[in-house]
Amino acid sequence: MKIARISPLRNSNNSKTVAFLDIQTEEGIVIKGFRLVNGSNGLFLSAPNEKGKDGKYYDSVVIPKEMKEELQTQAIDEYNRSN
């Protein structure tokens, strides 16, 4: 998997989201809606999610931990290069 597109947000004063990104699989499938979020422990990758009937948010895309960590590193590196 690789990052197909990253769109850093400018002037996002009230939002913890610093960028939106799309991920492309080796088969060419593009998954849209990933976010790079500035949390209390630094930047992290957030998968697309939906709000359930119980008011909680659930990931729409589930990625194995190792793959998500690799994508997160790629996203942070690319975000830092764009700023």
PAGU-931863 format. One record per residue (C-alpha): residue number from 1; residue in three letters; x, y, z. Coordinates in nm, 2 decimals, padded with zeros to 4 digits. Example, Ala and Ser with C-alpha at 12.3 -4.5 7.8 and 13.67 -1.06 7.14 Angstrom:
<rs>
<r seq="1" type="ALA" X="01.23" Y="-00.45" Z="00.78"/>
<r seq="2" type="SER" X="01.37" Y="-00.11" Z="00.71"/>
</rs>
This chain:
<rs>
<r seq="1" type="MET" X="00.00" Y="00.00" Z="00.00"/>
<r seq="2" type="LYS" X="00.11" Y="00.35" Z="-00.06"/>
<r seq="3" type="ILE" X="-00.02" Y="00.71" Z="-00.02"/>
<r seq="4" type="ALA" X="-00.19" Y="00.81" Z="-00.35"/>
<r seq="5" type="ARG" X="-00.27" Y="01.17" Z="-00.24"/>
<r seq="6" type="ILE" X="-00.22" Y="01.39" Z="00.07"/>
<r seq="7" type="SER" X="-00.39" Y="01.73" Z="00.12"/>
<r seq="8" type="PRO" X="-00.25" Y="01.92" Z="00.41"/>
<r seq="9" type="LEU" X="-00.50" Y="02.16" Z="00.57"/>
<r seq="10" type="ARG" X="-00.41" Y="02.52" Z="00.61"/>
<r seq="11" type="ASN" X="-00.54" Y="02.74" Z="00.90"/>
<r seq="12" type="SER" X="-00.71" Y="02.45" Z="01.08"/>
<r seq="13" type="ASN" X="-00.72" Y="02.64" Z="01.41"/>
<r seq="14" type="ASN" X="-01.00" Y="02.44" Z="01.58"/>
<r seq="15" type="SER" X="-00.94" Y="02.11" Z="01.41"/>
<r seq="16" type="LYS" X="-00.70" Y="01.84" Z="01.52"/>
<r seq="17" type="THR" X="-00.70" Y="01.70" Z="01.16"/>
<r seq="18" type="VAL" X="-00.39" Y="01.83" Z="00.98"/>
<r seq="19" type="ALA" X="-00.43" Y="01.65" Z="00.65"/>
<r seq="20" type="PHE" X="-00.66" Y="01.42" Z="00.44"/>
<r seq="21" type="LEU" X="-00.51" Y="01.14" Z="00.24"/>
<r seq="22" type="ASP" X="-00.60" Y="00.86" Z="00.01"/>
<r seq="23" type="ILE" X="-00.43" Y="00.51" Z="00.02"/>
<r seq="24" type="GLN" X="-00.37" Y="00.30" Z="-00.29"/>
<r seq="25" type="THR" X="-00.34" Y="-00.08" Z="-00.27"/>
<r seq="26" type="GLU" X="-00.10" Y="-00.28" Z="-00.49"/>
<r seq="27" type="GLU" X="-00.41" Y="-00.38" Z="-00.70"/>
<r seq="28" type="GLY" X="-00.48" Y="-00.01" Z="-00.77"/>
<r seq="29" type="ILE" X="-00.78" Y="00.03" Z="-00.54"/>
<r seq="30" type="VAL" X="-00.79" Y="00.37" Z="-00.39"/>
<r seq="31" type="ILE" X="-00.94" Y="00.41" Z="-00.04"/>
<r seq="32" type="LYS" X="-01.03" Y="00.77" Z="00.04"/>
<r seq="33" type="GLY" X="-01.10" Y="00.94" Z="00.37"/>
<r seq="34" type="PHE" X="-00.79" Y="00.87" Z="00.58"/>
<r seq="35" type="ARG" X="-00.69" Y="01.16" Z="00.81"/>
<r seq="36" type="LEU" X="-00.37" Y="01.26" Z="00.97"/>
<r seq="37" type="VAL" X="-00.46" Y="01.38" Z="01.32"/>
<r seq="38" type="ASN" X="-00.25" Y="01.58" Z="01.57"/>
<r seq="39" type="GLY" X="-00.33" Y="01.40" Z="01.90"/>
<r seq="40" type="SER" X="-00.19" Y="01.44" Z="02.25"/>
<r seq="41" type="ASN" X="00.10" Y="01.20" Z="02.16"/>
<r seq="42" type="GLY" X="00.18" Y="01.35" Z="01.82"/>
<r seq="43" type="LEU" X="00.05" Y="01.28" Z="01.47"/>
<r seq="44" type="PHE" X="-00.13" Y="00.96" Z="01.39"/>
<r seq="45" type="LEU" X="-00.32" Y="00.80" Z="01.10"/>
<r seq="46" type="SER" X="-00.70" Y="00.77" Z="01.14"/>
<r seq="47" type="ALA" X="-00.90" Y="00.54" Z="00.92"/>
<r seq="48" type="PRO" X="-01.23" Y="00.64" Z="00.76"/>
<r seq="49" type="ASN" X="-01.51" Y="00.59" Z="01.01"/>
<r seq="50" type="GLU" X="-01.88" Y="00.61" Z="01.05"/>
<r seq="51" type="LYS" X="-02.09" Y="00.70" Z="01.35"/>
<r seq="52" type="GLY" X="-02.30" Y="00.41" Z="01.48"/>
<r seq="53" type="LYS" X="-02.65" Y="00.42" Z="01.62"/>
<r seq="54" type="ASP" X="-02.49" Y="00.42" Z="01.97"/>
<r seq="55" type="GLY" X="-02.31" Y="00.75" Z="01.90"/>
<r seq="56" type="LYS" X="-01.96" Y="00.59" Z="01.88"/>
<r seq="57" type="TYR" X="-01.74" Y="00.60" Z="01.58"/>
<r seq="58" type="TYR" X="-01.63" Y="00.28" Z="01.40"/>
<r seq="59" type="ASP" X="-01.36" Y="00.23" Z="01.14"/>
<r seq="60" type="SER" X="-01.49" Y="00.16" Z="00.79"/>
<r seq="61" type="VAL" X="-01.16" Y="00.02" Z="00.68"/>
<r seq="62" type="VAL" X="-00.96" Y="-00.22" Z="00.90"/>
<r seq="63" type="ILE" X="-00.58" Y="-00.25" Z="00.83"/>
<r seq="64" type="PRO" X="-00.34" Y="-00.49" Z="01.00"/>
<r seq="65" type="LYS" X="-00.13" Y="-00.31" Z="01.27"/>
<r seq="66" type="GLU" X="00.20" Y="-00.35" Z="01.10"/>
<r seq="67" type="MET" X="00.07" Y="-00.21" Z="00.77"/>
<r seq="68" type="LYS" X="-00.11" Y="00.08" Z="00.95"/>
<r seq="69" type="GLU" X="00.22" Y="00.17" Z="01.13"/>
<r seq="70" type="GLU" X="00.40" Y="00.17" Z="00.79"/>
<r seq="71" type="LEU" X="00.14" Y="00.39" Z="00.63"/>
<r seq="72" type="GLN" X="00.14" Y="00.62" Z="00.93"/>
<r seq="73" type="THR" X="00.52" Y="00.67" Z="00.90"/>
<r seq="74" type="GLN" X="00.48" Y="00.74" Z="00.52"/>
<r seq="75" type="ALA" X="00.20" Y="00.99" Z="00.59"/>
<r seq="76" type="ILE" X="00.39" Y="01.18" Z="00.86"/>
<r seq="77" type="ASP" X="00.70" Y="01.19" Z="00.64"/>
<r seq="78" type="GLU" X="00.51" Y="01.32" Z="00.34"/>
<r seq="79" type="TYR" X="00.32" Y="01.57" Z="00.55"/>
<r seq="80" type="ASN" X="00.65" Y="01.70" Z="00.70"/>
<r seq="81" type="ARG" X="00.80" Y="01.74" Z="00.35"/>
<r seq="82" type="SER" X="00.49" Y="01.94" Z="00.24"/>
<r seq="83" type="ASN" X="00.52" Y="02.19" Z="00.52"/>
</rs>
